[in-house]
Amino acid sequence: MDALLIFVIRLILGLVFGVLLVRVFKPEWGMVNGIITGLVLVALAYALQYFKKPKPRKKG
């Protein structure tokens, strides 16, 4: 898959789940907090992917 397509899918799903999480657990919060939560979820997905990647081993 193209990296841009993966980013767009993660962004859409992150925003949807972020808004749903805020609506379920903190209904008094606004839509902006849900969008921020979704962006944090997307950032965490990329951070976890970065740390999960195997590091190249040095020979010697």
RALIN-V255592 format. One record per helix or strand of 2 or more residues. SS is the DSSP state (~ for helix, > for strand). FROM is the first residue (numbers start at 1). TO is the last residue. If there is no record, write none. Layout:
((SS/FROM/TO) (SS/FROM/TO))
This chain:
((~/3/25) (~/31/52))
